[in-house]
Amino acid sequence: MDNISIVLVEPQGPINVGAVCRCMMNFGCSDLRLVNPCPGYRSLDARRMALKAESMLTRAPVFQTLQQALADCHLAFGTTRRFGKYREDFLNPEQAAGHALAQSPGSRVAFVFGREDRGLHTSELDLCQFFITIPTHSAYPSMNLSHAVSLLLYELRKGALDDARIGNDDPAPALAADVENMFQHMRRSLLAADYLDPQNPDHVLRSFRRLFGRTGLNDREVRILQGLWSRIDWIEGERKRLSGRK
């Protein structure tokens, strides 16, 4: 549980933030990260709700963007109730917990929760390798933020106590910051090579994000892909240079 991070993106209710701290302490998780929280997230109401977990609330780092919050993470799970384009291959909480616990030792895994009223934007889900949805009843599918966090942490804690961690000798996955830099390089290279539609380049790029997200990338694989994009950059530059001579 020491390698699990809970990331709240623009939480709107101070009481919810305090309740998340309390349930994190219940299940032995201590790394809370906040992205643009509401102004009163450390208010008296929030601290009263947190109770003995108040120290977690006061020391939680605040980030301006989700990308910054995930920079040192190796794997990110985004929670969502919305289905459709770019949102496929959902895991339930038990499956997500098993996958998280099976990561190599030292890998930091983030569980990302969105706004109480609108959840996570598609651009934010792009930064997550896997999606989680909780199979609630269709009559009232949306859960309270702290309840959703509690359910996921329960599955993680149960898996850890049941010694469900699977031995994994694979190299540790690459940091999210390095993977995102690779994707941005990929975007520039494929745009320059006229492979992506300039009007909607992220349409195809999101398919690559899902593909690499399912398999996972380690540091060596990220460097190999960066080398491929650099080679494409050079070839495209040479092609344009030679075309200019004619």
C-alpha positions in Angstrom: 0.0 0.0 0.0 3.0 2.3 0.4 3.3 2.4 -3.4 -0.3 3.4 -4.0 -1.2 7.1 -4.7 -4.7 8.5 -4.6 -5.1 11.5 -6.9 -8.2 13.7 -6.7 -8.7 16.0 -9.7 -10.5 19.3 -8.7 -12.4 17.9 -5.8 -15.3 20.3 -5.1 -16.4 19.4 -1.6 -14.1 19.9 1.5 -16.0 17.3 3.4 -15.3 14.8 0.6 -11.6 15.5 0.8 -11.6 15.0 4.5 -13.5 11.8 4.2 -11.1 10.5 1.6 -8.2 11.1 4.0 -10.0 9.1 6.7 -10.7 6.1 4.4 -7.1 6.1 3.2 -5.9 5.8 6.8 -8.4 3.0 7.3 -6.8 1.0 4.6 -3.1 1.9 5.2 -2.7 4.2 2.2 -0.9 7.6 2.9 -0.1 9.3 -0.4 -2.8 11.7 -1.3 -2.3 14.1 -4.2 -4.7 17.0 -5.1 -5.1 18.7 -8.4 -6.6 22.2 -8.1 -8.7 21.4 -5.1 -11.6 23.7 -3.9 -10.5 26.7 -1.8 -11.7 25.3 1.5 -10.2 21.8 1.2 -8.4 22.3 4.5 -11.3 23.9 6.2 -12.6 23.0 9.7 -15.3 20.8 8.1 -12.7 18.9 6.1 -10.4 18.5 9.2 -13.3 17.3 11.3 -14.2 14.7 8.7 -10.6 13.5 8.5 -10.3 13.0 12.2 -7.0 11.3 13.0 -6.0 11.5 9.3 -5.9 15.3 9.5 -2.1 15.3 9.0 -2.6 13.6 5.7 -4.8 16.5 4.6 -2.3 19.1 5.7 0.7 17.5 4.0 -1.1 16.5 0.7 0.8 18.2 -2.2 -1.2 20.3 -4.6 -0.6 20.3 -8.3 -1.8 22.5 -11.1 -2.3 19.7 -13.6 -2.8 15.9 -13.5 0.3 15.4 -15.7 2.4 17.0 -12.9 0.7 14.8 -10.2 1.5 11.7 -12.2 5.0 12.6 -13.2 6.8 10.1 -10.8 4.2 7.3 -11.2 4.7 4.2 -13.3 1.0 3.2 -13.8 -2.3 5.1 -13.6 -5.9 3.9 -13.3 -8.5 6.5 -14.2 -12.0 6.1 -12.8 -15.1 6.9 -14.9 -18.7 6.2 -15.4 -18.9 7.4 -18.9 -18.7 5.0 -21.8 -18.1 5.5 -25.5 -15.4 6.7 -27.9 -11.9 6.5 -26.4 -13.3 4.8 -23.2 -12.9 1.1 -23.6 -11.7 -2.0 -21.8 -12.9 -1.2 -18.4 -11.7 -3.0 -15.3 -13.8 -3.5 -12.2 -12.2 -2.6 -8.8 -11.1 -6.2 -8.0 -9.4 -6.6 -11.4 -7.7 -3.2 -11.1 -6.4 -4.1 -7.6 -5.0 -7.4 -8.8 -3.2 -5.6 -11.7 -1.8 -3.0 -9.4 -0.5 -5.5 -6.8 1.2 -7.5 -9.6 3.4 -4.6 -10.5 7.2 -4.9 -9.9 8.4 -3.8 -6.4 9.0 -0.1 -6.3 6.5 0.8 -9.0 4.3 3.7 -8.0 0.6 3.1 -9.0 -1.9 6.0 -9.0 -5.7 5.8 -8.8 -7.2 8.9 -10.3 -10.6 10.3 -9.3 -12.4 13.1 -11.1 -14.7 15.9 -10.2 -17.9 15.0 -8.2 -20.2 16.4 -10.9 -18.3 15.8 -14.2 -15.6 13.2 -13.5 -12.4 13.1 -15.5 -12.0 14.8 -18.9 -11.0 12.7 -21.9 -7.6 14.5 -22.0 -7.1 13.5 -18.4 -8.0 9.9 -19.1 -5.4 10.0 -21.9 -2.8 10.1 -19.1 -4.1 6.8 -17.6 -3.2 3.4 -18.9 -6.3 1.7 -17.6 -9.9 2.7 -16.8 -12.0 1.5 -13.9 -15.7 1.6 -13.5 -17.7 0.4 -10.5 -20.7 -1.7 -11.4 -23.3 0.3 -9.7 -27.1 0.1 -10.3 -28.3 1.9 -13.4 -31.0 3.8 -11.5 -28.3 5.8 -9.6 -24.8 4.9 -11.0 -22.8 7.9 -9.6 -21.1 7.2 -6.3 -19.9 9.6 -3.6 -16.3 10.3 -4.1 -15.1 9.0 -0.7 -17.2 5.9 -1.1 -15.6 5.1 -4.5 -12.1 5.6 -3.0 -13.0 3.3 -0.1 -14.2 0.6 -2.3 -11.0 0.6 -4.4 -8.8 0.7 -1.3 -10.7 -2.2 0.2 -9.9 -4.3 -2.8 -6.3 -3.3 -2.7 -6.0 -4.0 1.0 -7.8 -7.3 0.7 -5.5 -8.4 -2.1 -2.4 -7.4 -0.1 -3.5 -9.2 3.0 -4.4 -12.3 1.0 -0.8 -12.3 -0.4 -2.2 -11.9 -3.9 0.9 -10.2 -5.2 2.2 -12.1 -8.2 6.0 -12.4 -8.6 7.1 -10.2 -11.5 10.7 -10.1 -12.8 9.8 -7.8 -15.6 11.6 -4.4 -15.6 9.8 -1.6 -13.8 7.5 0.4 -16.1 8.7 3.8 -17.3 7.7 7.0 -15.4 4.5 8.7 -16.6 6.5 11.9 -17.3 8.8 10.0 -19.7 6.0 8.2 -21.4 4.1 11.4 -21.9 7.2 13.1 -23.4 7.4 10.1 -25.8 3.8 10.6 -26.8 4.2 14.3 -27.4 7.3 13.5 -29.5 5.3 10.9 -31.4 2.5 13.4 -32.0 4.9 16.0 -33.5 6.7 13.4 -35.7 3.6 11.8 -37.1 2.0 15.2 -37.7 5.1 16.3 -39.6 5.0 13.0 -41.6 1.4 13.7 -42.6 0.3 10.5 -40.8 -2.1 12.2 -38.4 -5.0 14.4 -39.4 -4.0 18.0 -38.4 -7.6 18.7 -37.6 -7.9 15.9 -35.1 -4.4 14.4 -34.4 -5.5 12.9 -31.0 -8.1 10.6 -32.6 -5.4 8.1 -33.8 -3.0 9.0 -31.0 -5.5 7.9 -28.4 -5.5 4.4 -30.0 -1.8 4.3 -29.6 -2.2 5.4 -26.0 -4.6 2.5 -25.3 -2.3 0.0 -27.2 0.8 0.9 -25.2 -1.2 1.3 -22.0 -2.4 -2.3 -22.2 1.1 -3.7 -22.7 3.0 -1.2 -20.6 6.3 0.4 -21.5 9.6 0.2 -19.5 12.4 2.7 -19.8 14.2 0.8 -22.5 11.1 0.6 -24.7 10.4 4.3 -24.3 14.0 5.0 -25.4 13.6 2.7 -28.4 10.4 4.5 -29.4 12.0 7.9 -28.9 14.8 6.7 -31.2 12.2 5.7 -33.8 10.5 9.1 -33.8 13.9 10.8 -34.0 14.7 8.7 -37.1 11.3 9.6 -38.6 12.1 13.3 -37.9 15.5 12.9 -39.7 14.0 11.1 -42.7 11.2 13.6 -43.1 13.7 16.5 -42.8 15.8 14.9 -45.6 12.7 14.3 -47.8 11.7 17.9 -47.5 15.3 19.1 -48.1 15.6 17.0 -51.3 12.1 18.1 -52.5 13.2 21.7 -52.1 16.1 21.2 -54.5 13.8 20.1 -57.4 
